[in-house]
Amino acid sequence: MSASARTLTCVDTTLQDPLVGQVLDGRYRVEARIAVGGMATVYRTVDTRLDRVLALKVMHPTLAADRTFVERFIREAKSVARLSHPNVVGVYDQGTDGSYVYLAMEYVAGCTLRDVLRERGALQPRAALDILEPVLAALGAAHRAGFVHRDMKPENVLIGDDGRVKVADFGLVRAVDTVTSTTGSVLGTVSYLAPEQLEHGTTDTRVDVYACGVMLYEMLTGGKPHAGESPAQVLYHALHDDVPPPSAAVPGLSYELDALVASATARSPELRPYDAVALLAQTLDARASLSAEQLDAVPPQAIAGGHDNADDRTSVIPRSLSVSRSVGTDPDRLNRTSRFASPPPPPRRDRASAAPRRGMWAVVVAVLLVLGVGGGVWYINSGQFTQVPAVLQQSEANATKRLEGAGLGVEVEEAFSDTVEHGRVISTDPAPGERIRDHDSVTITISKGPQTVKVPDLKGYRLDLAKTKLKDAGLEPGVVTREFSDEVVRGQVISTQPGSGTEISSGAAVRIVVSRGAPVEVPEVAGASAADATAELEEAGLKVKIAPKRVNSEFDKGLVAEQSPEAGKEAGTGDTVTLTLSKGPVMVEVPDVVGDSVDDATRRLKDAGFEVEEDRGILGLFGDEVKSQSVDGGDTAPKGSTITIEIR
């Protein structure tokens, strides 16, 4: 866990800390250690200049020597210092003292959302929204200022003893014990990371929206949406499975909350609210549509009993936050049930009071008419309608049960799907959240799993026809490879992978193996004329191409200098051999080496690009001086040719 995220946990006094009792930078007196993370330790500190309590986040000295870590640590201070919002933990100062690099931050006495969930389990919807809304307000301010938190989780949501909610750990100086992506570029806890963070390492405001959706799910249900025995298993579920609706774990939870979680945690970032401000607007709309009974419903996962509200710091959450909504209103009036006494029996009236009595009845009739008309209008516009519950990705049985519980009929259709598991809901008509008349039917489309087709038999087909046949079968041509074959004509299909008759998913790619014809050994034609070389190659069943570019070589001008493939290589019948013709040899001036020693003459001739051959005869067996050379000095000879020297 990150260090600053735990500034609200109980002070750890079981271990001695060398900084406790010290004064950093001549100003900050360290009084107690609050929490320890992988990269930093947080202390409760007194600012001796301003005489106020702060939280001091000190990087571990072993990491302070790393320039990259220090730069990121300082970046946290600069980023958060630019945010001025009541729901963001403030950063007041940054500095160094010897090997210690620190941030001076706002000290919030209280606890973290993780402490609340651990102590209370699932929360009532009202309490969950009371926490989520200030978190979104803080993130919204950050998003509009150009910042992305990238590591939202319950440990980074601080709840003060006065009920204030604050977001900590902007800037991402992360503990080394947090789980990262395989590339190391994604920092954070896997359960709250958006799929695009896990898969591509990309981050924008919508990754914070996703994390808030997961936190809302956890507050409503008391558990994380994706379970696993290892981070790898959680990562797999996050990439391949949608976050389930909270009502699947908490029966009776309103579909508005299901829809809110589904919107925030959509696996595709394009389907999520753009930023925290947009999600906050959806959250406020969802709250407004819930009744008091729905907001205050106690989930079965709530941990009951064992709390003395006088000492329970977290007990202030729903009370203080809900009261804060009623600024300018007497809380006592809001929190009590008004009682109206029964009207006394009407007194006897004489005939003189008949006229006022008739006037009173006229008022009553008028009121009833207004109420009747208003009720009729309400019934026509809203009363006879209900909203389709969110049942996407649920099993057919659960979806049917939920729709029938909402007073709606159910019609079932089936369709293939490559993304939705067999037996689960692909879509509904009308869509979730849309209005439908009471007792009307909702059509749910259940996944039949991916559609499968058989790979057609393509052996003997030309490549272009084979590709067309695959597409007609609902498959895609895959990688094309070529192999020699004594049986299949060049250019026709030998086989496919998977093989013919295999059932695979519609749209899958099929690898195609195409014949190169029977193998042919390429003959040697270097040094031959172009006409002779062409005739020999065509006789072997090969085609010939003359390269437009010519090269210098040992061969005379117009003869074959190079061939590709080389002689002796295997080629398929009908393959092309490219011939490069010679421009003739490069002519080089021959050095005059007569009179030189054998060693000097040999060196000079080789440096000029010639091969050297010695002719000693009988008289030159013991000599060491060049008597003559086969090509006179000053004349030219082909580069690479052999010069013979006679020795005496």
C-alpha positions as CSV (number, residue, x, y, z in Angstrom):
1,M,0.0,0.0,0.0
2,S,1.2,3.5,-0.6
3,A,2.4,5.4,2.4
4,S,0.3,8.5,2.3
5,A,-2.8,6.4,1.8
6,R,-2.4,5.1,5.3
7,T,-2.0,8.5,7.1
8,L,-5.2,7.7,9.0
9,T,-4.3,4.3,10.5
10,C,-3.3,3.8,14.0
11,V,0.3,4.9,14.9
12,D,2.8,2.1,15.0
13,T,4.7,2.3,18.2
14,T,6.0,-1.3,18.3
15,L,9.2,-0.5,16.4
16,Q,11.7,2.2,17.1
17,D,12.3,4.7,14.3
18,P,15.5,6.8,14.1
19,L,13.6,9.8,12.8
20,V,11.1,9.9,15.7
21,G,12.1,12.8,17.9
22,Q,14.3,14.4,15.2
23,V,13.8,17.8,13.6
24,L,14.1,17.8,9.8
25,D,15.3,20.8,7.9
26,G,15.4,22.7,11.2
27,R,11.6,23.0,11.1
28,Y,9.6,19.7,11.2
29,R,9.7,17.8,14.5
30,V,8.8,14.2,14.0
31,E,6.6,12.9,16.7
32,A,5.3,9.4,15.6
33,R,5.4,7.1,12.7
34,I,2.0,6.6,11.1
35,A,2.6,4.1,8.2
36,V,5.3,2.5,6.2
37,G,5.2,1.9,2.4
38,G,7.6,0.4,-0.1
39,M,9.1,3.8,-1.0
40,A,8.2,6.2,1.8
41,T,7.3,6.4,5.5
42,V,4.7,8.8,6.8
43,Y,5.1,10.5,10.2
44,R,2.9,12.8,12.3
45,T,4.9,15.9,12.5
46,V,4.7,19.4,14.1
47,D,5.7,22.4,12.0
48,T,7.6,24.4,14.6
49,R,7.4,27.6,12.6
50,L,3.6,27.6,12.2
51,D,2.9,25.4,15.2
52,R,0.6,23.0,13.3
53,V,0.4,19.3,12.9
54,L,1.3,17.9,9.5
55,A,1.9,14.6,7.9
56,L,5.5,14.2,6.7
57,K,6.1,11.8,3.9
58,V,9.8,10.8,3.9
59,M,11.4,8.8,1.1
60,H,13.5,5.8,2.2
61,P,17.1,6.9,2.1
62,T,18.1,3.9,0.0
63,L,15.8,5.2,-2.7
64,A,16.7,8.9,-2.3
65,A,20.0,8.2,-4.1
66,D,18.0,7.3,-7.2
67,R,17.5,10.4,-9.3
68,T,14.4,9.0,-11.0
69,F,12.6,8.3,-7.8
70,V,13.5,11.7,-6.4
71,E,12.2,13.4,-9.5
72,R,8.9,11.5,-9.3
73,F,8.6,12.3,-5.6
74,I,9.1,16.0,-6.2
75,R,6.6,15.9,-9.1
76,E,4.0,14.7,-6.7
77,A,4.5,17.8,-4.6
78,K,4.3,20.1,-7.6
79,S,1.2,18.4,-9.0
80,V,-0.9,18.4,-5.9
81,A,0.2,21.8,-4.8
82,R,-1.5,23.1,-7.9
83,L,-4.8,21.6,-6.8
84,S,-6.8,23.6,-4.4
85,H,-9.9,21.6,-3.4
86,P,-11.4,20.8,-0.1
87,N,-11.5,17.0,-0.9
88,V,-7.8,16.8,-1.9
89,V,-5.1,16.2,0.7
90,G,-3.0,19.4,0.4
91,V,0.8,19.5,0.0
92,Y,2.4,22.4,1.8
93,D,6.2,22.0,1.3
94,Q,8.9,19.8,-0.2
95,G,12.5,19.6,0.7
96,T,15.6,17.6,1.6
97,D,17.7,17.2,4.7
98,G,20.8,15.2,4.2
99,S,19.7,11.8,2.8
100,Y,16.1,12.5,3.5
101,V,13.7,13.7,0.8
102,Y,10.3,14.7,2.2
103,L,6.9,16.2,1.5
104,A,5.0,18.1,4.1
105,M,1.3,17.4,3.7
106,E,-2.1,18.1,5.4
107,Y,-2.7,15.8,8.4
108,V,-6.1,14.2,8.5
109,A,-7.1,12.5,11.7
110,G,-9.5,9.6,11.0
111,C,-9.3,6.5,8.9
112,T,-9.2,5.2,5.3
113,L,-12.1,3.8,3.3
114,R,-10.2,0.5,3.4
115,D,-10.5,0.6,7.2
116,V,-14.2,1.3,6.9
117,L,-14.8,-1.7,4.5
118,R,-12.7,-4.0,6.7
119,E,-14.7,-2.9,9.8
120,R,-18.2,-2.7,8.3
121,G,-18.3,-4.8,5.3
122,A,-20.8,-3.6,2.7
123,L,-22.3,-0.1,3.3
124,Q,-25.8,1.2,2.9
125,P,-26.2,2.8,-0.6
126,R,-26.6,6.2,1.1
127,A,-23.2,5.9,2.9
128,A,-21.6,4.6,-0.3
129,L,-22.8,7.6,-2.3
130,D,-21.9,10.0,0.5
131,I,-18.3,8.8,0.2
132,L,-18.2,8.5,-3.6
133,E,-19.5,12.0,-4.4
134,P,-16.7,14.0,-2.7
135,V,-14.2,11.6,-4.2
136,L,-15.6,12.3,-7.6
137,A,-15.6,16.1,-6.8
138,A,-11.9,15.9,-6.0
139,L,-11.1,13.9,-9.1
140,G,-13.2,16.1,-11.2
141,A,-11.2,19.1,-10.1
142,A,-8.0,17.3,-10.9
143,H,-9.3,16.1,-14.3
144,R,-10.3,19.6,-15.3
145,A,-6.9,20.8,-14.2
146,G,-5.2,18.2,-16.4
147,F,-4.2,15.6,-13.8
148,V,-5.0,11.9,-13.7
149,H,-4.7,10.1,-10.4
150,R,-4.1,6.6,-12.0
151,D,-4.2,4.7,-8.7
152,M,-7.6,5.3,-7.1
153,K,-8.4,2.6,-4.4
154,P,-9.9,2.6,-0.9
155,E,-6.5,3.1,0.7
156,N,-6.2,6.5,-1.0
157,V,-9.6,7.7,0.2
158,L,-9.2,9.3,3.7
159,I,-12.2,9.9,6.0
160,G,-11.6,12.4,8.8
161,D,-13.1,12.2,12.3
162,D,-15.4,15.1,11.2
163,G,-16.7,13.1,8.3
164,R,-14.8,14.9,5.6
165,V,-13.6,12.8,2.6
166,K,-10.3,13.5,1.0
167,V,-8.3,11.9,-1.9
168,A,-4.6,11.2,-1.3
169,D,-1.6,10.2,-3.3
170,F,-1.8,12.3,-6.4
171,G,1.5,12.2,-8.3
172,L,2.1,8.4,-8.1
173,V,5.2,7.9,-6.0
174,R,4.3,4.2,-5.6
175,A,5.3,1.6,-3.2
176,V,7.5,-1.2,-4.6
177,D,5.1,-3.8,-3.2
178,T,2.2,-2.7,-5.4
179,V,1.4,-4.9,-8.4
180,T,2.5,-3.6,-11.7
181,S,2.0,-4.6,-15.3
182,T,4.4,-7.0,-17.0
183,T,6.1,-4.0,-18.7
184,G,6.6,-2.2,-15.4
185,S,5.0,0.9,-16.9
186,V,1.7,0.6,-15.1
187,L,1.6,1.3,-11.4
188,G,-1.2,0.5,-9.0
189,T,-3.3,-2.2,-7.6
190,V,-4.6,-4.7,-10.1
191,S,-8.2,-4.9,-8.8
192,Y,-8.8,-1.2,-9.6
193,L,-6.8,-0.8,-12.8
194,A,-8.8,-0.3,-16.0
195,P,-8.3,-2.9,-18.8
196,E,-6.5,-0.4,-21.0
197,Q,-4.0,0.2,-18.2
198,L,-3.4,-3.5,-17.8
199,E,-3.2,-4.3,-21.5
200,H,-1.6,-1.3,-23.0
201,G,-0.4,0.9,-20.2
202,T,-2.5,3.8,-21.4
203,T,-4.1,6.2,-19.0
204,D,-6.5,9.1,-19.2
205,T,-9.3,10.4,-17.0
206,R,-11.4,7.3,-17.7
207,V,-9.0,5.1,-15.7
208,D,-10.0,7.0,-12.6
209,V,-13.6,6.6,-13.5
210,Y,-13.2,2.8,-13.8
211,A,-11.5,2.7,-10.4
212,C,-14.3,4.6,-8.8
213,G,-16.8,2.2,-10.3
214,V,-14.9,-0.7,-8.7
215,M,-14.8,1.1,-5.4
216,L,-18.6,1.7,-5.6
217,Y,-19.1,-2.0,-6.3
218,E,-16.9,-2.8,-3.3
219,M,-18.8,-0.4,-1.0
220,L,-22.2,-1.8,-2.0
221,T,-21.2,-5.5,-1.8
222,G,-18.3,-5.7,0.6
223,G,-16.1,-7.5,-1.9
224,K,-14.1,-6.9,-5.1
225,P,-15.8,-7.7,-8.4
226,H,-13.0,-10.0,-9.7
227,A,-11.7,-12.7,-7.4
228,G,-8.5,-14.7,-7.8
229,E,-5.8,-16.4,-5.9
230,S,-3.1,-14.4,-7.7
231,P,-2.8,-11.0,-9.3
232,A,-2.6,-12.8,-12.7
233,Q,-6.0,-14.4,-12.2
234,V,-7.5,-11.0,-11.2
235,L,-5.9,-9.4,-14.3
236,Y,-7.3,-12.1,-16.6
237,H,-10.9,-11.5,-15.3
238,A,-10.5,-7.8,-15.5
239,L,-9.5,-8.1,-19.2
240,H,-12.1,-10.6,-20.2
241,D,-15.1,-10.3,-17.8
242,D,-17.4,-7.3,-17.2
243,V,-17.8,-6.2,-13.6
244,P,-21.0,-8.0,-12.4
245,P,-24.0,-5.9,-11.3
246,P,-23.9,-5.3,-7.5
247,S,-27.4,-6.7,-7.3
248,A,-26.1,-10.1,-8.1
249,A,-24.4,-10.1,-4.7
250,V,-27.0,-7.9,-2.9
251,P,-30.5,-9.0,-3.9
252,G,-33.0,-6.1,-4.1
253,L,-30.3,-3.4,-4.8
254,S,-31.8,-0.9,-7.2
255,Y,-31.1,-1.1,-10.9
256,E,-30.0,2.6,-10.9
257,L,-26.9,1.5,-8.8
258,D,-26.3,-1.4,-11.2
259,A,-26.4,0.9,-14.1
260,L,-24.1,3.4,-12.4
261,V,-21.5,0.6,-11.7
262,A,-21.9,-0.8,-15.3
263,S,-21.4,2.7,-16.8
264,A,-18.2,3.4,-14.8
265,T,-16.6,0.0,-15.3
266,A,-17.3,-0.6,-18.9
267,R,-14.3,-2.5,-20.3
268,S,-14.2,-0.2,-23.4
269,P,-13.1,3.3,-22.2
270,E,-15.3,4.9,-24.9
271,L,-18.4,3.6,-23.1
272,R,-17.5,5.2,-19.8
273,P,-18.2,8.7,-18.6
274,Y,-15.4,11.0,-20.0
275,D,-14.2,12.1,-16.6
276,A,-15.1,12.3,-12.9
277,V,-17.3,15.3,-13.4
278,A,-19.5,13.4,-15.9
279,L,-19.6,10.4,-13.5
280,L,-20.6,12.7,-10.6
281,A,-23.5,14.0,-12.6
282,Q,-24.7,10.4,-13.2
283,T,-24.2,9.6,-9.5
284,L,-26.4,12.6,-8.4
285,D,-29.1,11.5,-10.9
286,A,-29.0,8.0,-9.5
287,R,-29.3,9.2,-6.0
288,A,-32.2,11.5,-6.9
289,S,-34.1,8.5,-8.4
290,L,-33.8,6.4,-5.2
291,S,-36.3,6.3,-2.4
292,A,-35.3,6.7,1.3
293,E,-35.9,2.9,1.7
294,Q,-33.6,2.1,-1.1
295,L,-30.9,4.4,0.1
296,D,-31.0,3.1,3.7
297,A,-31.4,-0.6,2.9
298,V,-28.9,-2.6,4.9
299,P,-27.0,-5.2,2.7
300,P,-26.6,-8.7,4.0
301,Q,-22.9,-8.4,3.8
302,A,-22.8,-5.6,6.3
303,I,-21.0,-6.5,9.5
304,A,-23.5,-5.9,12.3
305,G,-22.9,-5.1,15.9
306,G,-19.7,-4.6,17.9
307,H,-19.5,-0.8,17.4
308,D,-19.9,1.9,20.0
309,N,-20.8,5.0,18.0
310,A,-19.2,7.2,20.6
311,D,-15.8,5.7,19.8
312,D,-16.3,4.5,16.2
313,R,-14.6,7.1,14.0
314,T,-16.4,5.8,10.9
315,S,-19.8,6.3,12.4
316,V,-19.7,9.9,11.3
317,I,-19.7,9.1,7.6
318,P,-23.3,8.8,6.7
319,R,-24.5,11.2,9.4
320,S,-22.2,14.1,8.8
321,L,-22.2,13.9,5.0
322,S,-25.9,13.6,4.7
323,V,-26.5,16.5,7.1
324,S,-24.0,18.6,5.1
325,R,-26.4,18.3,2.1
326,S,-28.9,20.3,4.0
327,V,-27.1,23.6,4.3
328,G,-29.5,26.3,5.5
329,T,-32.0,23.7,6.8
330,D,-32.7,22.8,10.3
331,P,-31.3,19.2,10.6
332,D,-33.8,18.5,13.4
333,R,-36.7,19.1,11.0
334,L,-35.2,16.8,8.4
335,N,-34.5,13.9,10.7
336,R,-37.8,13.6,12.5
337,T,-41.2,12.3,11.4
338,S,-43.9,15.1,11.6
339,R,-47.1,14.0,13.5
340,F,-50.5,15.5,12.7
341,A,-53.3,15.3,15.2
342,S,-56.7,14.0,14.1
343,P,-59.1,16.8,13.3
344,P,-61.8,17.4,16.0
345,P,-65.3,16.6,15.0
346,P,-67.0,19.5,13.2
347,P,-69.2,21.7,15.4
348,R,-72.9,22.1,14.9
349,R,-73.6,24.8,12.3
350,D,-76.9,26.6,11.9
351,R,-78.4,27.6,8.7
352,A,-76.4,30.9,8.7
353,S,-73.2,28.9,8.3
354,A,-74.4,27.0,5.3
355,A,-73.0,29.3,2.7
356,P,-69.4,29.2,4.1
357,R,-69.8,25.4,4.4
358,R,-70.8,25.2,0.7
359,G,-67.8,27.4,-0.1
360,M,-65.5,25.0,1.8
361,W,-66.8,22.0,-0.1
362,A,-66.3,23.9,-3.3
363,V,-62.6,24.3,-2.4
364,V,-62.3,20.6,-1.5
365,V,-63.9,19.6,-4.8
366,A,-61.5,21.9,-6.7
367,V,-58.5,20.4,-4.9
368,L,-59.6,16.9,-5.6
369,L,-60.1,17.7,-9.3
370,V,-56.6,19.2,-9.4
371,L,-55.2,16.1,-7.7
372,G,-57.2,13.8,-10.0
373,V,-56.0,15.6,-13.1
374,G,-52.4,15.7,-11.9
375,G,-52.6,12.0,-11.0
376,G,-54.0,11.2,-14.4
377,V,-51.2,13.2,-16.1
378,W,-48.6,11.5,-13.9
379,Y,-50.1,8.0,-14.8
380,I,-50.1,8.8,-18.5
381,N,-46.6,10.1,-18.5
382,S,-44.9,8.0,-15.9
383,G,-47.1,5.9,-13.7
384,Q,-47.9,3.2,-16.2
385,F,-44.2,2.8,-17.1
386,T,-41.2,1.2,-15.5
387,Q,-37.6,1.1,-16.5
388,V,-36.0,-2.0,-17.9
389,P,-33.6,-3.4,-15.3
390,A,-29.9,-4.0,-16.2
391,V,-29.5,-7.7,-16.9
392,L,-26.6,-7.8,-19.4
393,Q,-24.1,-10.6,-18.9
394,Q,-26.4,-12.3,-16.4
395,S,-27.6,-15.9,-16.9
396,E,-30.9,-16.5,-18.5
397,A,-32.4,-17.7,-15.2
398,N,-31.2,-14.6,-13.2
399,A,-32.3,-12.2,-15.9
400,T,-35.7,-13.8,-16.2
401,K,-36.2,-13.7,-12.4
402,R,-35.2,-10.0,-12.2
403,L,-37.4,-8.9,-15.1
404,E,-40.4,-10.8,-13.8
405,G,-39.7,-9.3,-10.3
406,A,-40.1,-5.9,-11.9
407,G,-43.5,-6.9,-13.3
408,L,-42.4,-7.5,-16.8
409,G,-42.8,-10.4,-19.2
410,V,-39.9,-12.1,-20.8
411,E,-39.3,-13.4,-24.3
412,V,-36.1,-15.2,-25.2
413,E,-34.1,-15.2,-28.4
414,E,-30.7,-16.7,-29.1
415,A,-27.8,-15.4,-31.1
416,F,-24.1,-16.2,-31.6
417,S,-21.6,-14.1,-29.8
418,D,-17.8,-14.1,-29.9
419,T,-17.6,-11.9,-26.7
420,V,-20.4,-13.0,-24.4
421,E,-20.3,-16.4,-22.7
422,H,-22.7,-19.1,-23.7
423,G,-26.0,-18.8,-21.8
424,R,-25.7,-15.2,-20.8
425,V,-27.6,-12.1,-21.9
426,I,-26.1,-10.3,-24.9
427,S,-28.8,-7.6,-25.2
428,T,-32.3,-6.6,-24.3
429,D,-35.1,-4.9,-26.2
430,P,-35.9,-2.3,-24.9
431,A,-32.3,-1.6,-23.7
432,P,-31.5,-1.4,-19.9
433,G,-32.8,1.9,-18.4
434,E,-35.4,2.6,-21.1
435,R,-39.1,3.0,-20.2
436,I,-41.6,0.2,-20.9
437,R,-45.2,-0.1,-20.0
438,D,-46.0,-2.1,-17.0
439,H,-46.5,-5.8,-17.7
440,D,-45.1,-5.5,-21.2
441,S,-42.5,-8.0,-22.3
442,V,-38.7,-7.5,-22.7
443,T,-36.9,-9.6,-25.3
444,I,-33.6,-10.9,-24.0
445,T,-31.0,-12.3,-26.4
446,I,-29.1,-15.2,-25.0
447,S,-25.6,-16.0,-26.3
448,K,-25.1,-19.3,-28.1
449,G,-21.4,-18.8,-27.8
450,P,-19.2,-18.2,-30.8
451,Q,-20.5,-19.4,-34.2
452,T,-18.5,-22.3,-35.5
453,V,-18.0,-23.3,-39.2
454,K,-16.1,-26.2,-40.8
455,V,-12.9,-25.5,-42.7
456,P,-13.6,-26.4,-46.4
457,D,-11.3,-28.8,-48.3
458,L,-9.1,-26.5,-50.5
459,K,-6.5,-29.0,-51.8
460,G,-5.9,-28.5,-55.5
461,Y,-7.5,-25.0,-55.6
462,R,-5.6,-22.0,-57.0
463,L,-4.7,-19.6,-54.2
464,D,-7.1,-16.9,-55.3
465,L,-10.0,-19.4,-55.5
466,A,-9.1,-20.9,-52.1
467,K,-9.2,-17.4,-50.5
468,T,-12.7,-16.8,-52.0
469,K,-13.9,-20.1,-50.8
470,L,-12.7,-19.4,-47.2
471,K,-14.5,-16.1,-47.2
472,D,-17.7,-17.6,-48.5
473,A,-17.5,-20.0,-45.5
474,G,-17.2,-17.2,-43.0
475,L,-13.5,-17.6,-42.5
476,E,-10.5,-15.4,-43.2
477,P,-7.4,-16.3,-45.3
478,G,-4.4,-16.4,-42.9
479,V,-0.6,-16.6,-43.5
480,V,0.3,-18.2,-46.9
481,T,3.4,-20.4,-46.9
482,R,4.9,-22.3,-49.9
483,E,6.4,-25.8,-49.9
484,F,7.8,-28.2,-52.5
485,S,5.4,-30.9,-53.7
486,D,5.8,-33.7,-56.2
487,E,2.1,-34.3,-56.3
488,V,0.4,-30.8,-56.3
489,V,0.9,-28.5,-59.2
490,R,2.7,-25.3,-58.5
491,G,0.4,-22.5,-57.3
492,Q,-2.3,-24.8,-56.0
493,V,-3.2,-25.5,-52.3
494,I,-1.5,-28.5,-50.6
495,S,-3.2,-28.2,-47.2
496,T,-4.6,-25.8,-44.6
497,Q,-4.1,-25.4,-40.9
498,P,-6.5,-26.3,-39.2
499,G,-7.2,-29.1,-41.6
500,S,-10.4,-29.5,-43.7
501,G,-13.5,-30.5,-41.8
502,T,-12.2,-28.9,-38.5
503,E,-14.9,-26.8,-36.7
504,I,-13.5,-23.3,-35.7
505,S,-15.0,-20.0,-34.7
506,S,-16.6,-17.9,-37.5
507,G,-14.2,-15.2,-38.7
508,A,-11.0,-17.1,-37.6
509,A,-8.0,-17.1,-39.9
510,V,-6.9,-20.3,-41.7
511,R,-3.2,-20.8,-42.7
512,I,-2.8,-21.9,-46.4
513,V,0.1,-24.0,-47.7
514,V,0.7,-23.6,-51.5
515,S,2.8,-25.8,-53.7
516,R,6.1,-24.6,-55.2
517,G,6.0,-27.6,-57.5
518,A,8.6,-30.4,-57.6
519,P,12.0,-29.4,-56.3
520,V,14.7,-28.7,-59.0
521,E,18.4,-28.3,-58.4
522,V,19.6,-25.0,-59.9
523,P,22.4,-25.6,-62.5
524,E,25.7,-23.7,-62.6
525,V,25.5,-21.0,-65.4
526,A,28.1,-18.4,-64.2
527,G,30.5,-17.6,-67.0
528,A,28.1,-18.8,-69.7
529,S,26.5,-16.5,-72.2
530,A,23.1,-15.2,-71.5
531,A,21.5,-17.3,-74.3
532,D,23.2,-20.5,-73.2
533,A,22.4,-19.9,-69.5
534,T,18.7,-19.2,-70.3
535,A,18.4,-22.4,-72.4
536,E,19.9,-24.6,-69.7
537,L,17.7,-23.1,-66.9
538,E,14.5,-23.4,-69.0
539,E,15.4,-27.0,-69.8
540,A,15.5,-27.7,-66.1
541,G,11.9,-26.3,-65.7
542,L,12.9,-22.9,-64.4
543,K,12.1,-19.4,-65.6
544,V,14.8,-16.8,-66.3
545,K,15.0,-13.1,-65.5
546,I,18.0,-10.9,-66.6
547,A,18.7,-8.2,-64.0
548,P,19.0,-4.7,-65.5
549,K,22.1,-3.9,-63.5
550,R,25.5,-5.3,-64.6
551,V,28.5,-5.8,-62.4
552,N,32.2,-6.0,-62.8
553,S,33.5,-9.6,-62.6
554,E,36.3,-11.9,-63.6
555,F,34.2,-12.9,-66.6
556,D,34.2,-11.1,-69.9
557,K,31.6,-8.5,-70.7
558,G,28.2,-10.0,-71.5
559,L,28.7,-13.3,-69.7
560,V,26.8,-14.4,-66.6
561,A,28.5,-12.9,-63.5
562,E,26.0,-13.9,-60.8
563,Q,22.9,-16.1,-60.4
564,S,20.2,-16.2,-57.7
565,P,19.4,-18.8,-56.4
566,E,23.0,-20.0,-56.5
567,A,24.0,-23.2,-58.2
568,G,23.1,-26.3,-56.3
569,K,20.2,-24.7,-54.4
570,E,16.7,-26.2,-54.6
571,A,13.9,-24.3,-56.4
572,G,10.4,-25.2,-57.4
573,T,9.4,-26.0,-60.9
574,G,8.5,-22.7,-62.5
575,D,10.5,-20.7,-60.1
576,T,12.5,-17.8,-61.5
577,V,16.3,-17.6,-61.5
578,T,17.7,-14.1,-61.8
579,L,20.9,-13.6,-63.9
580,T,23.3,-10.7,-63.5
581,L,25.6,-10.1,-66.5
582,S,29.2,-9.0,-66.4
583,K,30.5,-5.6,-67.4
584,G,33.9,-7.3,-67.7
585,P,36.7,-7.1,-65.1
586,V,38.0,-4.0,-63.5
587,M,41.4,-3.0,-65.2
588,V,44.1,-2.0,-62.7
589,E,47.6,-0.7,-63.4
590,V,50.3,-3.2,-62.5
591,P,53.1,-2.0,-60.2
592,D,56.7,-2.4,-61.5
593,V,58.3,-4.9,-59.1
594,V,61.4,-5.9,-61.0
595,G,64.5,-5.7,-58.7
596,D,62.3,-5.8,-55.6
597,S,62.7,-8.5,-53.0
598,V,60.1,-11.3,-53.2
599,D,58.3,-10.1,-50.1
600,D,58.1,-6.5,-51.2
601,A,56.9,-7.4,-54.7
602,T,54.3,-9.8,-53.4
603,R,52.9,-7.2,-51.0
604,R,52.8,-4.4,-53.6
605,L,51.0,-6.6,-56.1
606,K,48.4,-7.9,-53.6
607,D,47.7,-4.3,-52.4
608,A,46.9,-3.5,-56.0
609,G,44.3,-6.3,-56.2
610,F,46.3,-9.1,-57.9
611,E,47.1,-12.6,-57.0
612,V,50.8,-13.5,-57.1
613,E,52.5,-16.7,-58.4
614,E,56.3,-17.3,-58.0
615,D,58.5,-18.8,-60.8
616,R,61.9,-19.7,-59.3
617,G,63.2,-22.3,-61.7
618,I,66.4,-24.0,-60.9
619,L,68.6,-20.9,-60.6
620,G,66.1,-19.1,-58.4
621,L,65.6,-21.7,-55.7
622,F,67.8,-19.7,-53.3
623,G,67.3,-16.2,-54.8
624,D,65.3,-13.3,-53.3
625,E,65.1,-10.7,-56.2
626,V,62.4,-10.4,-58.9
627,K,64.0,-10.8,-62.3
628,S,60.8,-10.2,-64.4
629,Q,57.0,-10.1,-64.2
630,S,54.3,-11.6,-66.5
631,V,52.7,-8.2,-67.1
632,D,55.0,-5.3,-67.3
633,G,54.9,-2.5,-64.8
634,G,52.6,0.4,-66.0
635,D,50.4,-1.9,-68.1
636,T,46.8,-2.8,-67.0
637,A,45.4,-6.2,-66.1
638,P,42.0,-7.4,-64.7
639,K,41.7,-6.9,-61.0
640,G,41.9,-10.2,-59.3
641,S,44.0,-11.8,-62.1
642,T,47.3,-13.5,-61.4
643,I,50.7,-11.9,-61.9
644,T,53.7,-14.3,-62.2
645,I,57.1,-13.1,-61.0
646,E,60.4,-14.7,-62.0
647,I,62.9,-14.9,-59.2
648,R,66.8,-15.1,-59.5
